[in-house]
C-alpha cells in the first residue's frame, strides 16, 4: 500500500505561505492538476539566471528533487523550453517560481 499524498494544490499553497513568512517572493507560474500534478520549482536567482527543479522519488520511493536544468543555472529562455518540453508529456504540471538570490528557499526533500 502507498502512503497517502498531499494534494498538489495544497502543497503549492503551503510553499507560497512559507515563502511569505520568509519574505521570499513566490508565484504560481503555471497551474496544473489540483490533485496530483507534477511540480517544478523555478528558482529565479535575480541575476538573469534560473535553476529548475522537478519533484521525483529516490531509489527507495521516498520524495526527492532533481535538478532539471542541469548543474549550472540557465537563462530564462532555456528554463522555459525545459518547462514546455515537460508540459508536452504532462500537461498537468505546476510551476512555482521563487525569487531567491540568497538561497533562502529550501526544497522539502533531498536533491538527487
C-alpha angles and dihedrals in degrees: 000000000000126000117259111260130221114246110259094233090056092048090051091049091050092050091051090050091050089050090049090053091054094042091246112143113234132170138176102252093180129016118215138172109329095217107043113354121149114256130222124181117210109200111202107206090194093232096090094276134101140195119213122204128186126202114242140144131260126234091280094051094254119139115271142154131237127204100245093183095054130245096310131054116262134206122262094260093056092046091049091051091052091051092047091050091051090048090056089063097035116022090182096071124131122214119201112193116204124187101219118158093156099045095245095139113090125198112234095234136034123284113244 
